[in-house]
Amino acid sequence: MPIREYGRLDGLGLADLVRRGEVTPGELLEEAIARAERVNPRINAIIRPLYDRARRDAAALPPSDGAFRGVPLLLKDLDAAVAGEPLTAGSRFLADLRPARDATVVERFRRAGAVIFGKTNCPELGITPFTEPRLFGPTRNPWNPELTPGGSSGGAAAAVAAGIIPVAHANDGGGSIRIPASCCGLFGLKPTRGRTPVGPDHTQLWSGFAIAHVISRTVRDSAAMLDAIAGPEPTSPYWAPPAARPFAAEVGAPPGRLRIALTKRPFVTTVAPHPDCAAAADDAARLLSELGHDVEEADLDIDGDAFARDFFVLVCVEIAAILARGEERLGRRPRRGELETNTAITAIIGRQQTAVRAARARERLETALRGAAPIHDRFDLVLSPTLGLPPVGIGALVPHGAEAFAHDALVALHLGFLLRLPGVVEAAVRRVFAFIPFTPIANVSGQPAMSVPLSWNAGGLPIGVQLQGRFGDEATLLRVASQLEMARPWADRRPPIHADLAA
């Protein structure tokens, strides 16, 4: 039976089975549901099944030429509204909010033929680079369930890595596509700012830092899905430069001989990357050289600690604004226990910022980017580790002991003024940015960047490498990604949970 091919094929491969009449959308959906029911209790990737609704959608799927016709798809439970379904963003406070209409990106997924059958886990409001919301509990990495799959699209990545689906919706405001792609051995491309939609209820997210796309096993699924969802909306305040041709056409196209800068110096903070992450970048540099590219070590001229502080300030302001909107819609403020401590502290810091402080933080970030921009005059791409650490343990990046007690007391006793004292939150910020010292810069600049799964460490854990391109130039990234994919295929490297699905 062709359905036995499900675990081997990518999204485009499954859609081809549907087009040839070898399987129906309903049969693909039932296979995805069966896989989810088998493995999700062990990884907690899917937090809201939409199975009955999906069955109706699959049965009524209109004939179309959509590239992903009949392919089961999961949505991240953040900024991907489905009319009438809760959009919790991992928060108890927002758990009762139900959008009145679909998000534009959801409409475009449907137009491409995808059948949406559930929502994936994410940290509260997408704040952290790990997926451990108190509302739903932690998502676990299919390669090792004691470890994080990353965040904030950790549920999406875990579902793909575990073999439930070949491609899943994700979004990225500080690395949230690339971080879990690295942790789970997948391909993850953050597109250029303005490439994909954020409407109809928003015109930009996180000051323009955040953008939607997917996490996938193959490069061609990522490229084809970008074709399916890309394009401005009538309310877009800006949009990315139009592509010269479909992104799918870039897959397999010769990239030419490129100039690539290799850097292992963190862009955000000054904490040196773990030896496994540095080794993965060196290994990728050697492979790219063997493929005919000119690779040269060159660092970005940027003050990582200052960049981290200013980026954190703007994130805090955005979180405070998100909660203020939630209060307006619900007609009340959060009750005790409805927000996690780290979320409450982030919002307090955001409310403490004046408009001038926020504007100055943005100006300093932009000044830092102008200082770093000359590297793209010399080089076509910048290669680095994706992360500063291999996948870390569940709970490793949250405060513990006295630090956790102090944070809880600060929120419970309304001692927010203490956050203005030097050093109160720096330890937590430093701990988190040591994990993600390379990803946020592309969110601030708006440049496209991708994590490519080329390495696994001695413990059998995936270690991604990041390639960042010029603004608007996803094409070069996709050409190089497909070249790397052919030179060192990764799609068949699966975590042990796949053996359970095949049994």
C-alpha positions as CSV (number, residue, x, y, z in Angstrom):
1,M,0.0,0.0,0.0
2,P,1.4,3.5,-0.9
3,I,0.5,4.7,2.6
4,R,3.4,2.8,3.9
5,E,5.5,5.4,2.2
6,Y,4.2,8.1,4.6
7,G,7.2,8.0,6.9
8,R,9.7,8.2,4.1
9,L,8.2,10.9,1.9
10,D,8.2,14.7,2.5
11,G,5.2,16.9,2.1
12,L,5.5,17.3,-1.7
13,G,5.9,13.5,-2.0
14,L,2.7,12.9,-0.1
15,A,0.9,15.5,-2.2
16,D,2.1,13.6,-5.3
17,L,0.5,10.4,-4.1
18,V,-2.8,12.3,-3.7
19,R,-2.5,13.8,-7.2
20,R,-1.9,10.4,-8.7
21,G,-4.9,9.0,-6.9
22,E,-2.9,6.4,-4.9
23,V,-4.1,7.8,-1.6
24,T,-6.9,10.2,-0.5
25,P,-6.4,13.2,1.7
26,G,-8.5,11.4,4.3
27,E,-6.1,8.4,4.3
28,L,-3.1,10.7,4.8
29,L,-4.9,12.4,7.6
30,E,-5.8,9.2,9.4
31,E,-2.1,8.1,9.2
32,A,-1.0,11.4,10.7
33,I,-3.6,11.1,13.5
34,A,-2.5,7.5,14.2
35,R,1.1,8.5,14.4
36,A,0.2,11.4,16.7
37,E,-1.8,9.2,19.0
38,R,1.1,6.8,19.2
39,V,4.0,9.1,19.9
40,N,2.5,12.4,21.2
41,P,2.0,11.2,24.8
42,R,5.8,10.8,24.9
43,I,6.8,14.2,23.4
44,N,3.8,16.5,24.1
45,A,4.1,18.3,20.8
46,I,0.4,18.5,20.0
47,I,-1.6,20.4,22.6
48,R,-4.9,20.8,20.8
49,P,-6.1,18.1,18.4
50,L,-8.6,19.3,15.7
51,Y,-9.2,15.9,14.3
52,D,-13.0,16.0,13.7
53,R,-12.7,19.4,12.0
54,A,-9.8,18.1,9.9
55,R,-11.8,15.0,8.8
56,R,-14.5,17.3,7.5
57,D,-12.0,19.5,5.7
58,A,-10.2,16.5,4.1
59,A,-13.5,15.1,2.9
60,A,-14.6,18.4,1.4
61,L,-11.2,19.4,0.0
62,P,-11.9,21.0,-3.4
63,P,-9.9,20.0,-6.5
64,S,-6.9,22.3,-6.8
65,D,-3.3,22.4,-8.0
66,G,-2.1,23.3,-4.5
67,A,1.5,22.0,-4.0
68,F,0.5,20.4,-0.6
69,R,-2.9,19.0,-1.6
70,G,-4.0,16.7,1.2
71,V,-0.9,17.0,3.3
72,P,-1.6,17.0,7.1
73,L,-0.3,20.2,8.8
74,L,0.0,21.4,12.4
75,L,-0.2,25.0,13.4
76,K,1.9,26.5,16.2
77,D,-0.4,27.8,18.9
78,L,0.9,31.4,18.4
79,D,-0.1,34.0,15.8
80,A,-1.9,31.4,13.7
81,A,-5.6,32.0,14.3
82,V,-8.2,29.5,13.3
83,A,-11.7,30.9,13.5
84,G,-13.5,29.7,16.6
85,E,-10.6,27.8,18.0
86,P,-8.6,28.9,21.1
87,L,-5.3,30.7,20.4
88,T,-3.7,30.4,23.8
89,A,-0.1,31.4,23.0
90,G,0.7,28.9,25.8
91,S,-0.9,31.2,28.4
92,R,-3.6,30.5,31.0
93,F,-4.5,34.2,30.8
94,L,-5.3,34.0,27.1
95,A,-6.8,30.4,27.1
96,D,-10.4,31.6,26.6
97,L,-9.7,33.8,23.6
98,R,-11.2,32.6,20.4
99,P,-10.4,34.4,17.1
100,A,-13.3,35.3,14.9
101,R,-11.4,34.6,11.6
102,D,-8.5,32.7,10.2
103,A,-5.1,34.3,10.0
104,T,-3.9,35.1,6.5
105,V,-1.1,32.6,6.7
106,V,-3.7,29.9,7.7
107,E,-5.8,30.8,4.7
108,R,-2.7,30.4,2.5
109,F,-1.9,27.0,4.0
110,R,-5.4,25.9,3.1
111,R,-5.2,27.4,-0.4
112,A,-2.0,25.2,-0.9
113,G,-4.1,22.2,-0.1
114,A,-2.9,21.5,3.5
115,V,-5.3,19.9,5.9
116,I,-4.9,21.4,9.4
117,F,-5.4,18.9,12.2
118,G,-4.0,20.4,15.4
119,K,-2.0,23.0,17.3
120,T,1.5,22.6,18.6
121,N,3.0,23.5,21.9
122,C,4.9,26.8,22.5
123,P,6.3,28.7,25.5
124,E,4.0,31.3,27.0
125,L,3.7,34.2,24.4
126,G,6.7,32.6,22.6
127,I,9.2,34.3,24.9
128,T,11.7,31.6,25.6
129,P,14.0,29.5,23.3
130,F,12.7,26.3,25.0
131,T,9.1,24.9,25.1
132,E,8.0,24.4,28.7
133,P,4.7,26.3,29.3
134,R,3.1,25.7,32.6
135,L,-0.3,25.5,30.9
136,F,0.5,22.4,28.8
137,G,3.8,21.1,30.2
138,P,7.2,20.7,28.4
139,T,7.6,19.4,24.9
140,R,10.4,16.8,24.7
141,N,13.1,16.2,22.1
142,P,12.5,13.0,20.1
143,W,16.3,12.5,20.0
144,N,16.3,12.4,23.8
145,P,13.2,13.0,25.8
146,E,15.2,14.5,28.7
147,L,16.2,17.4,26.5
148,T,14.5,20.4,25.0
149,P,13.5,20.5,21.4
150,G,14.2,24.2,21.5
151,G,11.6,27.0,21.2
152,S,9.6,28.8,20.7
153,S,8.5,26.4,17.8
154,G,9.5,23.4,19.9
155,G,6.2,21.6,19.4
156,A,6.3,22.0,15.6
157,A,9.9,20.7,15.4
158,A,9.2,17.8,17.8
159,A,6.2,16.7,15.7
160,V,8.3,16.7,12.4
161,A,11.3,15.0,14.0
162,A,9.1,12.3,15.5
163,G,7.6,11.5,12.1
164,I,4.0,12.7,12.7
165,I,4.2,15.0,9.8
166,P,6.9,16.1,7.3
167,V,6.4,19.9,7.7
168,A,4.8,22.1,10.3
169,H,4.0,25.8,10.7
170,A,6.4,27.8,12.8
171,N,7.4,31.4,13.4
172,D,10.6,33.2,14.4
173,G,11.0,36.4,16.4
174,G,14.5,35.7,17.8
175,G,15.4,32.4,16.3
176,S,12.2,30.4,17.0
177,I,12.4,28.5,13.6
178,R,16.1,28.0,13.6
179,I,16.6,27.1,17.3
180,P,14.3,24.0,17.3
181,A,15.4,23.1,13.8
182,S,18.9,22.8,15.2
183,C,17.8,20.9,18.3
184,C,15.8,18.4,16.3
185,G,17.9,17.8,13.2
186,L,15.6,19.6,10.8
187,F,15.8,22.3,8.2
188,G,14.5,25.7,9.2
189,L,14.5,28.9,7.1
190,K,13.5,32.3,8.6
191,P,12.5,34.4,5.6
192,T,13.2,38.0,4.9
193,R,11.1,40.5,6.8
194,G,7.8,41.2,5.0
195,R,8.0,38.0,2.9
196,T,5.1,36.2,4.6
197,P,1.9,37.6,6.1
198,V,1.0,38.5,9.7
199,G,-2.6,39.7,9.1
200,P,-5.4,40.3,9.0
201,D,-5.4,41.4,12.6
202,H,-1.8,42.6,12.7
203,T,0.5,44.6,10.4
204,Q,3.7,43.5,12.1
205,L,4.7,41.4,15.1
206,W,7.4,42.1,17.7
207,S,8.4,45.4,16.0
208,G,8.8,43.5,12.8
209,F,11.2,41.0,14.3
210,A,8.8,38.0,14.0
211,I,7.8,36.2,10.8
212,A,6.0,33.0,9.9
213,H,7.1,30.0,7.9
214,V,7.7,26.3,8.5
215,I,10.1,23.7,9.8
216,S,10.6,20.7,7.5
217,R,12.8,17.7,6.9
218,T,13.6,18.7,3.3
219,V,14.7,21.9,1.6
220,R,12.2,21.5,-1.2
221,D,9.3,21.4,1.2
222,S,10.5,24.7,2.8
223,A,10.9,26.4,-0.6
224,A,7.6,25.2,-1.9
225,M,5.7,26.3,1.2
226,L,7.4,29.7,1.0
227,D,6.0,30.0,-2.5
228,A,2.6,29.1,-1.2
229,I,2.4,31.6,1.6
230,A,4.6,34.5,0.5
231,G,3.3,37.8,-0.7
232,P,2.1,41.1,0.8
233,E,-1.4,41.8,2.2
234,P,-3.3,45.0,1.5
235,T,-2.4,46.2,5.0
236,S,1.3,45.4,4.8
237,P,3.4,48.4,5.9
238,Y,6.3,47.0,3.9
239,W,7.1,43.8,1.9
240,A,10.2,41.9,0.9
241,P,11.7,42.5,-2.6
242,P,9.9,40.2,-5.1
243,A,11.6,37.0,-5.9
244,A,13.0,36.6,-9.4
245,R,11.3,33.2,-9.8
246,P,9.6,30.6,-7.6
247,F,11.6,29.6,-4.6
248,A,11.0,26.0,-5.5
249,A,13.0,26.6,-8.7
250,E,16.1,27.4,-6.6
251,V,16.2,23.9,-5.2
252,G,18.9,22.1,-7.1
253,A,20.0,25.2,-9.0
254,P,23.7,25.8,-9.0
255,P,24.6,28.5,-6.5
256,G,27.8,29.4,-8.3
257,R,31.1,30.0,-6.4
258,L,30.2,32.0,-3.3
259,R,32.2,34.0,-0.8
260,I,31.3,32.8,2.7
261,A,32.4,34.3,6.0
262,L,32.9,31.8,8.9
263,T,32.5,33.2,12.4
264,K,32.2,31.5,15.7
265,R,32.2,34.8,17.7
266,P,28.7,35.3,19.1
267,F,26.6,38.1,17.7
268,V,24.6,38.5,21.0
269,T,26.5,38.3,24.3
270,T,30.2,37.4,24.5
271,V,29.9,33.8,25.7
272,A,32.0,31.5,23.5
273,P,30.0,28.6,21.9
274,H,30.2,25.1,23.1
275,P,33.0,23.0,21.4
276,D,30.3,20.9,19.6
277,C,28.7,23.9,18.1
278,A,32.0,25.4,17.0
279,A,33.1,22.1,15.5
280,A,29.9,21.9,13.5
281,A,30.6,25.3,12.0
282,D,34.1,24.3,11.2
283,D,32.9,21.0,9.6
284,A,30.3,23.0,7.5
285,A,33.1,25.4,6.4
286,R,35.2,22.4,5.2
287,L,32.2,20.9,3.3
288,L,31.4,24.2,1.6
289,S,35.0,24.6,0.6
290,E,35.0,21.1,-0.9
291,L,31.9,22.1,-2.8
292,G,33.9,25.0,-4.4
293,H,33.0,28.0,-2.3
294,D,35.6,30.4,-0.9
295,V,35.3,30.3,2.9
296,E,37.2,32.7,5.1
297,E,37.1,33.5,8.8
298,A,35.7,36.9,9.5
299,D,33.8,38.3,12.5
300,L,31.0,40.8,12.7
301,D,32.0,44.1,14.3
302,I,29.3,44.1,17.0
303,D,29.1,44.5,20.8
304,G,27.2,41.4,21.8
305,D,26.4,42.3,25.3
306,A,25.0,45.7,24.3
307,F,23.0,44.1,21.5
308,A,21.5,41.5,23.9
309,R,20.4,44.2,26.4
310,D,18.7,46.4,23.8
311,F,17.0,43.4,22.1
312,F,15.8,42.2,25.5
313,V,14.3,45.7,26.3
314,L,12.3,45.7,23.0
315,V,11.0,42.1,23.6
316,C,9.9,43.2,27.1
317,V,8.0,46.2,25.6
318,E,6.3,43.9,23.0
319,I,5.3,41.4,25.7
320,A,3.8,44.2,27.9
321,A,1.9,45.4,24.8
322,I,0.6,41.9,24.0
323,L,-0.7,41.5,27.5
324,A,-2.3,45.0,27.4
325,R,-4.2,43.9,24.3
326,G,-5.3,40.7,26.0
327,E,-6.6,42.7,29.0
328,E,-8.6,44.9,26.6
329,R,-10.2,41.9,24.9
330,L,-10.9,40.0,28.2
331,G,-11.9,43.2,30.1
332,R,-9.7,42.3,33.1
333,R,-6.1,42.0,34.2
334,P,-4.4,38.7,34.8
335,R,-5.3,36.9,38.0
336,R,-2.6,35.5,40.3
337,G,-1.2,32.4,38.7
338,E,-2.4,33.1,35.2
339,L,1.0,34.3,34.1
340,E,4.3,32.5,34.5
341,T,6.9,34.3,36.6
342,N,9.2,34.9,33.7
343,T,6.4,36.3,31.6
344,A,5.2,38.6,34.5
345,I,8.8,39.9,35.0
346,T,9.2,40.5,31.3
347,A,6.0,42.5,31.2
348,I,7.0,44.5,34.3
349,I,10.3,45.4,32.7
350,G,8.4,46.4,29.5
351,R,6.0,48.6,31.3
352,Q,8.9,50.3,33.1
353,Q,10.4,51.5,29.8
354,T,9.6,55.0,28.5
355,A,8.9,55.6,24.9
356,V,12.3,57.3,24.7
357,R,14.1,54.4,26.2
358,A,12.4,52.0,23.7
359,A,13.2,54.2,20.8
360,R,16.8,54.6,21.8
361,A,17.2,50.8,22.2
362,R,15.9,50.4,18.6
363,E,18.3,53.1,17.4
364,R,21.3,51.4,19.1
365,L,20.4,48.1,17.5
366,E,20.1,49.7,14.1
367,T,23.4,51.5,14.6
368,A,25.0,48.1,15.6
369,L,23.6,46.6,12.4
370,R,25.0,49.4,10.2
371,G,28.4,48.7,11.8
372,A,28.2,45.0,11.0
373,A,26.7,45.5,7.5
374,P,30.0,45.8,5.6
375,I,30.6,42.1,6.0
376,H,27.9,41.5,3.3
377,D,29.8,43.8,0.9
378,R,32.6,41.2,1.1
379,F,30.7,38.0,1.5
380,D,27.5,36.5,0.0
381,L,26.7,34.5,3.2
382,V,27.8,34.4,6.8
383,L,28.2,30.9,8.4
384,S,28.1,30.4,12.1
385,P,26.8,27.8,14.6
386,T,23.1,28.1,15.0
387,L,23.2,27.8,18.8
388,G,25.8,28.3,21.5
389,L,25.0,25.0,23.1
390,P,23.8,21.5,22.1
391,P,20.2,20.7,23.2
392,V,20.0,21.3,26.9
393,G,18.0,19.5,29.5
394,I,14.3,20.2,30.3
395,G,14.4,23.0,32.9
396,A,18.0,23.9,32.4
397,L,17.4,27.4,31.3
398,V,14.9,28.5,34.0
399,P,15.9,29.9,37.4
400,H,16.3,27.5,40.2
401,G,16.6,27.7,44.0
402,A,17.1,31.1,45.5
403,E,17.0,32.9,42.1
404,A,13.6,31.3,41.4
405,F,12.3,32.1,44.9
406,A,13.4,35.7,44.5
407,H,11.6,36.1,41.1
408,D,8.4,34.5,42.4
409,A,8.5,36.8,45.5
410,L,9.1,39.9,43.3
411,V,6.0,39.2,41.3
412,A,3.8,38.1,44.2
413,L,4.7,41.0,46.4
414,H,4.6,43.6,43.6
415,L,8.2,44.5,44.0
416,G,8.7,45.5,40.4
417,F,10.8,48.5,41.4
418,L,13.6,46.1,42.3
419,L,14.0,45.1,38.7
420,R,15.5,48.6,38.1
421,L,18.5,47.6,40.3
422,P,21.6,46.5,38.4
423,G,22.1,42.7,38.2
424,V,18.6,41.6,39.2
425,V,17.6,40.0,35.8
426,E,21.0,40.0,34.1
427,A,21.8,36.4,35.2
428,A,18.7,35.0,33.6
429,V,19.2,37.0,30.5
430,R,22.8,35.9,30.2
431,R,21.8,32.2,30.7
432,V,19.3,32.3,27.9
433,F,21.4,34.3,25.4
434,A,24.3,31.9,25.9
435,F,22.0,29.3,24.3
436,I,21.0,31.6,21.4
437,P,23.9,34.0,20.7
438,F,23.7,33.8,16.9
439,T,20.0,33.9,15.9
440,P,18.4,37.2,17.0
441,I,20.5,39.5,14.8
442,A,18.7,38.3,11.7
443,N,15.4,39.2,13.3
444,V,16.5,42.7,13.9
445,S,18.0,43.2,10.5
446,G,15.2,41.4,8.7
447,Q,17.7,39.3,6.7
448,P,16.9,35.7,5.8
449,A,18.7,33.0,7.8
450,M,18.5,29.2,8.0
451,S,19.6,26.4,10.2
452,V,21.0,23.3,8.3
453,P,21.3,19.9,10.0
454,L,24.8,18.8,9.0
455,S,26.2,17.5,12.2
456,W,25.5,15.2,15.1
457,N,27.7,15.2,18.2
458,A,29.3,12.2,20.0
459,G,26.1,11.8,22.0
460,G,24.0,11.4,18.9
461,L,22.4,14.9,19.2
462,P,21.8,17.1,16.1
463,I,23.9,20.3,16.0
464,G,22.8,22.8,13.3
465,V,24.7,25.5,11.5
466,Q,23.4,28.9,10.5
467,L,23.8,30.6,7.2
468,Q,22.6,34.2,6.9
469,G,22.1,35.9,3.5
470,R,21.6,39.4,2.2
471,F,18.2,41.1,2.7
472,G,15.7,39.6,0.2
473,D,18.0,36.8,-1.0
474,E,16.4,33.6,0.2
475,A,17.3,32.3,-3.3
476,T,21.0,31.9,-2.6
477,L,20.3,30.3,0.8
478,L,18.0,27.7,-0.8
479,R,20.5,26.9,-3.6
480,V,23.2,26.3,-1.0
481,A,20.9,24.4,1.3
482,S,19.9,22.0,-1.5
483,Q,23.6,21.6,-2.5
484,L,24.4,20.7,1.1
485,E,21.4,18.4,1.3
486,M,22.7,16.5,-1.7
487,A,26.2,16.4,-0.5
488,R,25.3,15.2,3.0
489,P,21.7,14.0,3.1
490,W,20.0,14.3,6.4
491,A,16.3,13.5,5.8
492,D,16.7,9.8,6.6
493,R,18.5,10.5,9.9
494,R,15.7,9.8,12.3
495,P,15.4,9.6,16.1
496,P,14.7,6.2,17.8
497,I,11.0,7.0,18.0
498,H,10.7,6.3,14.3
499,A,11.4,2.7,14.9
500,D,8.3,2.6,17.1
501,L,6.2,4.0,14.3
502,A,7.5,1.4,11.9
503,A,6.8,-1.5,14.3
